Amino acid sequence: MEFDLTKTLVAFLAVNLLGVGALMSAPMGMTESTILTMVLPSMLVFGAITLAIGVKFGEYRASGA
């Protein structure tokens, strides 16, 4: 499967929403407001940084360098 921007964003959001949904449904001590205001933004920022590094590494590997 070849990833384009749309497929990448859908997969990125699906993974993050799945993680947030699992945290909200788990019997833990965190409230929903804590998850939505602290955990979700940090997951999105970390995921975006990781995605950018992965894309750059993929470009490097594809260039044959």
KEVEXVO-427010 format. One record per residue (C-alpha): y, x, z. Coordinates in pm, 1 decimal, always signed. Layout:
! residues N
north = Y	east = X	up = Z
...
END
This chain:
! residues 65
north = +0.0	east = +0.0	up = +0.0
north = +340.4	east = +132.1	up = -92.5
north = +612.0	east = +74.3	up = +165.6
north = +958.5	east = -30.7	up = +63.2
north = +1251.6	east = -116.2	up = +288.0
north = +1151.3	east = -481.0	up = +336.3
north = +789.5	east = -408.2	up = +432.7
north = +898.9	east = -129.1	up = +663.8
north = +1150.7	east = -349.2	up = +846.4
north = +900.9	east = -635.0	up = +880.1
north = +637.2	east = -401.0	up = +1024.6
north = +894.9	east = -237.3	up = +1254.3
north = +1015.0	east = -570.7	up = +1391.4
north = +660.7	east = -709.9	up = +1421.4
north = +546.8	east = -416.3	up = +1635.9
north = +852.8	east = -443.6	up = +1860.3
north = +829.2	east = -821.4	up = +1896.9
north = +458.3	east = -794.7	up = +1974.3
north = +533.5	east = -543.5	up = +2249.0
north = +810.9	east = -756.1	up = +2398.0
north = +594.1	east = -1067.2	up = +2380.1
north = +311.4	east = -887.9	up = +2558.2
north = +547.9	east = -769.4	up = +2831.7
north = +687.5	east = -1119.1	up = +2880.0
north = +344.0	east = -1277.3	up = +2905.8
north = +196.1	east = -1011.2	up = +3136.7
north = +200.6	east = -1084.1	up = +3509.6
north = +438.4	east = -803.5	up = +3601.1
north = +738.3	east = -777.9	up = +3828.3
north = +992.5	east = -758.2	up = +3545.1
north = +1202.1	east = -1062.7	up = +3468.7
north = +1270.7	east = -1183.9	up = +3116.6
north = +1633.0	east = -1076.9	up = +3138.7
north = +1528.2	east = -723.1	up = +3230.7
north = +1290.9	east = -707.2	up = +2934.6
north = +1545.9	east = -843.8	up = +2689.0
north = +1843.9	east = -640.6	up = +2809.0
north = +1678.9	east = -308.1	up = +2892.3
north = +1332.9	east = -275.1	up = +2738.9
north = +1391.9	east = -433.7	up = +2396.9
north = +1701.4	east = -227.0	up = +2307.6
north = +1533.7	east = +95.0	up = +2418.4
north = +1223.2	east = +9.5	up = +2214.7
north = +1437.2	east = -54.7	up = +1906.6
north = +1635.1	east = +269.3	up = +1944.0
north = +1325.1	east = +480.8	up = +2007.1
north = +1145.2	east = +311.6	up = +1719.7
north = +1436.3	east = +372.7	up = +1482.3
north = +1452.0	east = +741.4	up = +1576.2
north = +1075.8	east = +777.0	up = +1535.5
north = +1084.1	east = +592.7	up = +1202.3
north = +1361.1	east = +818.2	up = +1070.8
north = +1169.1	east = +1131.9	up = +1171.6
north = +852.0	east = +992.5	up = +1012.8
north = +1027.8	east = +909.5	up = +687.2
north = +1184.3	east = +1255.1	up = +666.6
north = +848.7	east = +1419.6	up = +739.0
north = +684.1	east = +1205.0	up = +471.7
north = +949.5	east = +1309.6	up = +222.0
north = +889.3	east = +1672.3	up = +314.2
north = +512.4	east = +1634.4	up = +270.1
north = +552.4	east = +1451.0	up = -59.6
north = +779.2	east = +1721.1	up = -200.6
north = +495.3	east = +1973.2	up = -175.8
north = +695.9	east = +2223.1	up = +22.3
END
